[in-house]
Amino acid sequence: MKIGEAKAVWQKFMSDGTLNEKMQPAVARSWLKCREMRVNPYSDNVTQVDDIVFQKVLKKNKELIRIAAPIIQSVYQIIKESHFLLVLTDRDGYVLETIGDDSILKRSENILFHKGAVWTNLGVGSNAPGIALEYDMPIQMNGPEHYCMSQHGWTCSAAPIHGLNGQVIGCLDLSGAVEAAHPHTLALVVAGAFSVESMLASYHQSLLMRSAANGLHESILLLNDTFQLRWINNTAKKELSICFPKMAMIDFRSVMPDVDWNSVITMQKENAPLYIDDMRFFIKGKVRRFSATISLTVNTSGRTITVILRKQEHLIRSVNRVSGNQAAYSFDNIFTADTMMKQVIERARQYARYDGSILIEGESGTGKELFAQAIHTGSCRAEGPFVAVNCASLPRDLIESELFGYEKGAFTGALKEGNPGKFELADHGTLFLDEIGEMPLEFQAKLLRVVETLQVRRIGGKEEKKLDVRVIAATNRNLKRQVRLGLFRSDLYYRLNVLRLDIPPLRERPDDVEFCANRFLQRFNLRYPDRKRKFSADFLLSLKHYDWPGNVRELQNSIERVFYTSESPVISSRDFCYIMDDVVAAVPSETGEESEKQTYLRIIKNSGGNVADAARSINVSIPTFYRICKQYDIIPKKIRRGLE
């Protein structure tokens, strides 16, 4: 159910106890129980145990906390930039551990969702951890699905954690703002809970797991005291193509050089497994990447090192899902009444069938990313990631690491496990390089090589990884002119410009002005039915006479503005002043009488000789503007002195 619908269902139940058939059965069952037990839906009281009691709870669950800790840390690395709170509870609903950024931790304090609190259905009303524990099932609850109003601003995904005998021993929960609700969040929590269960099984039953391990999707290897292979499961045999007799004499310290094997040997003292998020595995002259969980078992027969390998593709897929690296739009979301624009859409549909690089050119606000997403959604890569990169916003010293990734210890401040770059995240999908014209000239050669070969080498790495990526670039500049000015490499331009898409500005599509304006108005009328508006003929005429330098984006923002500010149900020409108030002057365009040099001279003069203001006025970086000045022998200091 959508949030608005769920809110109405909640209000109906609170008023007369009527349940809605669309409700999740477990939630409906829990609501009835809360109502029967007179849980106050408007109360935010949460039981908080004192420190003495909580220390006993922690001691009782010491093993669960220790085993789950590395899993929680690895899941948090995936969601740390998405403002979610990761929570571990015991089987009774005691919050044992929380991890999140400062903003979400502060927000969670408002509902006392912190360590030492008790979150059960009868204690705080129906909630995801409570239902997961009580009914032994994974569940996601959004906003008004929570019984108590204080939790309506949250989305919570929880999955129970089972012990060796199948009993529920705890719960893993991922909570955040309801606006960020996503079905894949539950999948991530279920995977995390499963990982904790796997770690428990590995820790307690490493010698007894052989019969069951062959049915797992992870690769499992057992090593002896000398780091040689003792046993592997069927998944490992298939995934790693390992022939046991030949591998039995190999020292696996050379196969997995990223592992701190000294820590593995001494981990018995700490009684905790070692988790590696990004690890190289050298086999048959090739390099594979995995995340790894390594634990040590010591008994009378000696030491056994258990290695659990998970394909990095699974980790990257989870990162992409949580990070939103997916296309949200298709060709059905592109509306037009203009014949020329329809031809552009048809051309884009045709491009979606192929894998060649695409260059999309068009002014700001024409919908370049919308087209890029639609092409991805209409292609055979639709199930893969769509990773968007704004080249203008990348700090110069981080461009290479952001796009290509880096190995551990590659530079000061790097994550200790290393980090995949945008190209790797886009594997089997699409990489969208927006504002490609702002890419620094000195980095373009490196970008060209990766785009040409589709092989990437991380900073600090020695091997190259072959990728399956479709590259779509976009710019609001005339790249051909940038090439002529020496501001963009010609070889990179031609590599990106395999398939070209020119999106015409709105001023060249007069039929779309009224068409799009009416669609935007319809959208706002549906959102605010008590404030419905319509356009007068003179207002529509004013829209058509305006040249819309900001294109469709400016038109949408303008219609929203007049919708809010108009005092009459009929938006007329007198309301057009609300649009003109925020109009930003367009960059002067070239004419036959005015050379490019004169254009840039006028820009710098209009900015009072201030290079930063001049660069900002035409949406380029300061170094780029200096290169333009050098190209035309323009001296900003001289112009500034002449204006003083």
N, C-alpha and C positions, 0 to 999 in steps of 0.2 A: 504493500500500500504506500501511496505517496504520503508525505508528512501531513498535508492538509486533511486528507481523508482519515488518516490515523488519529488526528486530533479530534475530529468529529466522532469517531468511534469511541475514543476515550471519554469524551464529554457525555455521550449517550449512556455509556455504562455507569458513569459516576452518578448520573441523574436517576436512572431507573433500573440499573443492573442488567441491561440488555446487551448480549454479546453479538458481535458481527461475524458472519460465516467466513469472511476473508481473513480473520485473525489466525495467527499460528496456533495450532491446537495446544501446544504446551503453554503459550502465553495466556490463552483463554482459561485454561485449567488453573493456572497460577493466580490470575485475577480473581476468579471465583473463590479460591481459597483465602486470598488476602481480604476480600470483602467479608467472607464468613468469619474471619478472625479479627475483623474490625481494624485492619491496618489503615491508618490515616493517610489518604493520598496527598494531602496538602502539608504533611509534616516532613521535615528533612532531618529528623533525629536519627543518628547513627550510633550504635553501641561502640564505645571506645574503651578497651580494657586497659587496666593499669599496667605499669611496666613490669611488675613482678609476674603477673599472669602472662603477659606477652612474651617474656623471656622463657617461660615454660613452654609456650606454644612454639617458639623458635627452636628450642632444644628438641622438642618432639618431632619437628619437621626438618631437622638439620640435614638429613640425607637428601630429601627432596630439594631443598634450597641449593645444596652443593651441586647436585647433578643438573639442576635446571639453570644454574647461573650462566654457563657459557652459551646455552641455547638462547636465553633471554638477551644476552649481549649481542649475539649474532643477529637475532631478529630486530633488535633495536638499531643496529647498524643499517638495516634495510629501511626502517621507517623513521629514522631520527629527524629527517627534514620535513616530515609530514605532520608534525605537531600531534602525535598520538601518544597515549599513555599505555605502557605495557605493565600488566599486573599479574602477580602470582599469588594464589590463595591456597590454603590447605583444604581438606575435605569438609571442614566445618564453616568455611567462609571467612576465616581470618586472613586479612591481607598481610602476606609475608614479605613481599618485595614490590616496589614500584620503580619504574625507570621512564624518564621522559625529559623533554627540555623544560626550561624554567617556566615558560608560559603555560604549558599544559599542567605542570605540577601545581602552579599557583591556582589554576582554574579548578583542579581537582579538590583543592582544599575547601572550596565553597560547598562541596557536598560531602566533605570528610572522607574522600576516597583515598586513604593513605594507610601506611603501615600501622597495624594495631587495631584497625577498624574491623567490624564484623559485618559482612555483606551477605545476608540471607534474604529469602523472599519475604518472610514474615517480619524480618527486622527492618528492612528498608523498602519493602514493596518489590514486586516482580522486577527482576533485573537479570542480565545475561549470566553473570557468574553464578547467581543463585539458582537459576533454572538449569544451567549446565551441571551443577553439583547435585541438585535434587532429582533431576530426571535423567541424569547420565547421558547427555546429548550435547552436541555442538549447536550453538544458536547465535544469531545476530538479531539485536533489537535496536530499532531506530526511533529516537524521539519519543512520541506519545505512546509507543508500545510499552514503555516503562510505566509501572503503576503509579509511582509518585511523581508529582509535577516537577519537583526540583531536578529530576533527571531527564526532562524532556529536551534539553539542549544537547544531549549526548547520543552517540552511536556506540554500541558495545558489541563486540564479537568475542565469544567465550567458548572454550572446548575443555572437557574434563581430561584429567591426566590419570591413567590407570597404573596400578602397581603390578607386581609380578603375577598375582593371582586374579587379576582382572577387576579388582575393587577400585573404586574412585578414591584417589588419595590427594587430589588437588585440582586446580583449575588454572588455565592461562587465559588472560583477557586482554583485549586491545581496544582502548576507548579513545574517542576524540569527538570533535564538534560534529553535530548531526549533519551539517552541510557537507562533510567530507565522507559520508557513508558510501561504501563500495562493497559489492559482494565478494570481491577477491580478498578483502580483509579477513573474512571468516576462513577462507582457504589457507591463508598465511598462519592464522592462529592454530588451525587444525594440524598443519604441518609442524608448527612449533611444539604443540603438545605431543604429537607423534615422535618428534625428535627427542623430547624429554623421556618418553617411555622407552625409546630405543636405547638411550643412554643408561637408563636404569637396568634394562635387560643386559646391556653390555657389561656394566659394572658388576652385577651380581652373578651373571650366568655366562661369562665369556666361554667357558669350556662346555656348556650345555646347549649353546645356541646353534650348533651346526645344523641340526635337522630343520630348524625353523628359518635360519638365515637365508637358505636358498630361495625362499619365496619373497624376499625383500627386494625393493628396487635399488637399494644402495649396494655398492661393492664393499665386501667385507674381507679383510686379510688378517690372518693371525701370524705374528712373527715371534721367533724364539729369542733367547738371550743374545745371540750374535746377529740379530736383525735380519735373519734369513726366514724365508717363507715356510710356514708350517701347514697352512690350510687357507683356501679361498672359497667363497661361495660361487654359485653358478653365475650370478650377475657379474662378478668380477672377471670370471673367465671369459664371458661374452664381451663385456665392456672394454677390458684391457687386452683382450686377445692373448692371455697368458697361458703358456704351456707349463704346467707345474714342474715336471722334471727339470726343464731347462732353467727355470727361475729359482729353484730351490737353493742353489748355491750363491745367488746374488746377494750382496750386502745392500739392503734397502735404504741405507743412509745415502747411498749414491743415487738411488732412484728418486728419493724425495729429499733433495738437499735443503729445502726451505724449512724443514722441521728442526726444532731445537731438541735434538735427541737426548742431550744431557738432562733437560727438563723432564723428558719422558721417563728416564731412568729414576730420577729423584722424586717423581710425582707421588710415589707410594707414601712419602711422609705427609704430603698435603691431602692425599686421598681424593684427588680431583682430576678429571680428564683434561686433556689439552685440545682446544678447538682452534682450527686455522681456517680463516674465511677464504683465502685465495692461495692455493698451493700448486706448484709445478710438479708434474709426475712424468719422468723420463722413461719411455719404454720403446724399444726397437728403433732407436734413433729419432723418435718423435716426442713432442712435448704435449701433454694433456694438462688441463687445469681442473682442479677439484676444490671443494671445501672438505675439510677432514676433521674427524673427531678421533682422538687417539687416547686410549686408556691402557692402564697396566694392571695385570692380575698376577698375584704372587701366591703360589701354593707349594706343596711338597715336591711337585715335579719341576719347579722352577718358575721363571717369569714368562708371561705371555703378553705380548703387545697386540692389542686389538685396534686395527685401523678401519674406520668406516669412511668411505669416499662417496661424495655426492657430486654429480656432474655440475660444473659451474653454470651450465645453461639453466638449471633449475633455480639457482640463486639469482642469476640475471633476470630470469622471467619474473621472479617475485619482486625484484627491485623495480622493474618496469611497471608492474601492476600497481604497486604501492605508490610509486612516483608519478603515476599518471601518464606514462609514456605509451599512450594509446590514442588513436585517432577518434575524435568524437563526432566528426561530420562526414557526410557522404554527398554525392551529387544531388540527392533529394533535398539537401539543405541550401542549395544554390538556386535562387529565384531570379528570374529576369523576364522582361517583356521585349527586350531588344534583340533584333535579328543577329547583329554582330556578336553579342554576348552569347547567344545560343550556339553560334558557330564555335566560339572559344570553348564552351562547355563540351561540345561534341568532340572537339579535338583533344581535350583533356581526357575524355572517356576512352578515346582511342589510345592515348599514351599509357593509360592504366594497364593495357594488355601487355605492355613490353617492360623491359628492365633497363632501358637506356637512361642515362642521366637527363634530368630535365632542368631547364633554366626558366624560371617564371619572372618576368619583368612587369612592373606596373607601379603606379604611384602609391604612396602610403594611403592605406584605407580602402584599397580596391579588393581586398580579400585574398591575398596571395597564399596565406597559410590555409585558408578555407579550401582553396583549390588543391593544395598539397595534401591535405588530409583526405579530401574526396578521391584523389588519384590513388592514394594508399588503400583506402577502404574498397575501391573498385578493382583492386589488383589481386593477384594470387597471394600477395603478402598480407592480406587483410587481418589474418590471425596473428601476425607478428607485431613487434613493437613499432611505434611511430615516435621517434626521438627528435624533438625540435631543439635547435640551438640558435640563439640570437648572437651572431658573430660580433655585433657592435657592443654587446654588453660583457664580452669576455675580457678580463684583465690581460694585458699583453704578456705578463710573465706566467700566466696560467693557461694560455690557449692550448699549448701542446699537451699538458697533463690532462686538461678537460676533454680534449678530443681523442687523444691516443692512450690515456691512462698511464700508470707508472707502477714499477715494481717496489717492493718494500725497501725502505732506506734509500730511495732514489734521490731524495733531497730533504732538507730540513723541513719538518712539518708534515711529511708524508705519512699516511696511515701505515702502521707496521706490517699489515698484510698486503699492502699494495692496493690498487684500485683500478677497475676497468674504466676505460674512457667511453665517450659517447658513441664512437664507432662500434665498439664491442657490444654496448647495450643495444645497438640497432641491428645486431646480427639477425638474419632471417627476416628483416623488416625494412623500414625506410628511415633514412637520416635526412632531416630537413634543415638545411643551412640557410637560415633567414639573414637578410642584410649581408649577403656575401661580399658586397662591394666595400664593406668596412674592414674586411680581413687585411691585416697588415701585410705589406708587400713582402717583407722578409720571411713570412711564414707560408706564403702561397706555394713555394716550391715543395715544401714538405706535404702540404695538403694535396697537391697535384699527384705526388707519387702514390699516396694512399688511395686516392680516387681512381687512379689508373690501374693499380695492381690489386686493389681490394685486399691488401695485406697490411696489418698494423703491427708495429713494434712499440711496446710500452717504453716510457722513459726508464732507463736503467736496465732494460731487458736485452737479451741476446737473440731470442728467437722471434720470428714473425708469425702472426696468427692469420690464417686465411679466413676471410669474412664473406658472407652472403648479404650484401647491403645494396639497396637502391638509393642513390643520392639525388635529392631534389634541392636545388638552390633557388633563392629568390632575392631580388634587389629592387629598390625604388630608383636606381640609377641607370643610366645608359652605359652598360658595361663596355660596349664597343668603343664609346668615346673615352672611357676610363683607360682602356688599353692604348688608345692613341696618345693619351696624355702621359703614359708611362706609370699609371697608378694601379694597374691590374695586369697580371701576366697574361699574355695572349694564349700560351699553351693551356693554362688552367681554364681560361674563358672557353676555348674550343672543346675542352674535355667536358665541361659542364653543359655546354650548349649543344648537346646531341639532339635533344628534343626541346623546342622553344615554345613558350606560351606567353603571349602578350595580352595582358588584361587591360582593356581600354578604360580610361578614366570616366567617371560618372557624367562629366560635362559632354562627352561624346555619345552618351546614351540617354537622350532626353526622355525616351519612353519609360526608362527605368526610374526616373525621379519620382513621378507620381505613383508608379507601380510599387516601388519599394517603400515609399512614404506611407501608403495605405496599409501595407503589410505590417510595418512597424506600429502604426496606430492601432491596428487590429490586435496586435500582441499586447499593447498596454491596456486596451479596453477590456481584454479578457482577464488581465491581471488585476485591474481595478474596476470591476463592473459598476460600482456606485459613482464612478466619475467618467462615464463614457463621453467621448468627444468625436467630432467629425470635422472635416475640412471644408472650408468655403472655396468657391471657384477662384476667387481672387488670391487666396493664400496659395493654392496649387500653382497658379500662374506665377506668383513670386518665387516659388521653389524652382520652377523651370527656368526662370530668368537668371538665377544665381549660378555661378560656375563651379561651386563645390570643390575647392582646392583640397579639402580633406576627404573627398569621395564618399563612399557608402558609409564609412565609419562616422564621418561628420554629419551626414544626413540622419543616421540613426540617433546620434546624440542630440541633434537639433530637434527631432520629432519628440524625443523623450522630454527635452527641456520645455518645449511649448505645451506639451501635454500637462506637465506639472504646473506651469505658470499661467496658462490661459484661465481667465475668470469666467469665460462663457463656454457653453457646450459646443459652440461652433468656433473653431479656430480660424481666424480671419487674417487678412493681410496686416492688420495692426499688430498682430502677435509676432510678425516676422522680425521685429526689433529684437526679440529675445534670441534669435539666431544670430543676428548681426553683431550682438554685443561681444561674442566670443570668437569672432572670425579672426584667424591669424593670417596675415598677409602672406601670399604665396611667394616663393623665390622667383625673381624676374626671369622670364624665359628668354631664350635667344631669339633674335630676329635677324632678318637679312641685313639690316643696316648696322647691327651691333655685334662686334666680334666677341668671342669667348673671353678674351682678356678684358674688354670693357665691362663685361658682365661681372667678372670677379672684382674689378676695380670699384665698381659701384657698390658691390656687397661690402667690401672692406671700408669704403667711405661711409656708407650708411651705418656701419657699426662703430664709427668714430675712430677707426684705426685699431680697434680691439680685436685681435685675432680670435680669441675664445668666443666672443659674441658673433663674429662673422661665421666661424665654423658651425656654431650652434644654429644659426639662422638657415643654413642649408643642410643641416643634419649630417655633418661629417666630423671626424675627429680633428683635433688641433694639428697633429702631425700631418694628416692628409691635406689640410688646408695650407700648411706651410709648403708641402710638395707642389701644390697647385700654384702657389705664389712663385716658387722657384721656377716652375715650368714657363711662366709668363713674365719672368723678370719683374715681379711686383715686390716692392720693399715696404712692408707694413709700417716700419718705424718712420720711414720718410713720409708716408701718407699721414701718419699720426701727427708728426711735427707740423705738417702743412695745415692741419685742421686746428691746431692749437692757437 
